[in-house]
Amino acid sequence: APLASIAGLDPSSVRRLLTSKTANPTTDKAFRLMAAMGIGLEATLPAGERVELVPASPAQARTAASAA
C-alpha cells in the first residue's frame, strides 16, 4: 500500500498491475509507478533535446503531480 499511496493510485490497481500476466497499464499509471519507485524516464528528441518524462525521485513526482 505505501507504493500505491506514493503513486496516488488505488492499492488493488497497483497489486493487479504488478502481479497480473495480462496487465495493460495506462501510460499515466505506468509513469506514476515508475516515479514512486524512483525510476526516471528520459527521452531524446530527434533534434537531440532531452526531455524528462518521469522525475527520478518520488518527491519530484509528488511535487509535479500536485502542481498538475
C-alpha positions in Angstrom: 0.0 0.0 0.0 2.9 2.5 0.5 3.8 2.3 -3.2 0.2 2.9 -4.2 0.0 5.8 -1.8 3.2 7.4 -3.2 2.0 6.9 -6.7 -1.5 8.2 -5.9 -3.2 5.0 -7.1 -5.6 2.5 -5.7 -3.8 -0.3 -3.9 -5.8 -3.0 -5.7 -4.9 -1.4 -9.0 -1.2 -1.5 -8.2 -1.4 -5.1 -7.0 -3.1 -6.1 -10.2 -0.5 -4.3 -12.3 2.4 -5.9 -10.5 1.0 -9.4 -10.4 -1.1 -9.9 -13.5 0.4 -11.5 -16.6 -2.0 -9.6 -18.7 -1.7 -6.2 -17.0 -2.0 -3.3 -19.5 -1.5 -0.1 -17.6 -2.2 3.3 -19.0 0.9 5.5 -19.6 -0.2 7.7 -16.7 -0.3 4.7 -14.2 3.0 3.3 -15.5 4.7 6.7 -15.2 3.2 7.2 -11.7 4.5 3.8 -10.6 8.0 4.4 -12.1 8.2 7.7 -10.2 7.1 6.1 -7.0 9.8 3.5 -7.3 12.4 6.2 -8.0 12.8 5.2 -11.7 13.3 8.2 -14.0 12.5 8.2 -17.7 14.0 10.5 -20.2 13.5 10.8 -24.0 15.8 12.3 -26.6 14.0 14.1 -29.3 15.3 13.9 -33.0 16.9 17.3 -32.6 18.9 16.0 -29.7 17.0 17.8 -26.9 16.5 15.6 -23.8 13.1 15.7 -22.2 12.4 14.3 -18.7 9.1 12.3 -18.8 9.3 10.9 -15.3 11.2 12.6 -12.5 13.9 10.3 -10.9 12.7 10.7 -7.4 9.3 10.2 -5.7 9.5 13.6 -4.1 9.8 15.3 -7.5 6.9 13.1 -8.8 4.6 14.2 -5.9 5.5 17.8 -6.5 4.8 17.5 -10.2 1.5 15.7 -9.6 0.3 18.3 -7.1 1.1 21.1 -9.5 -0.9 19.5 -12.3 
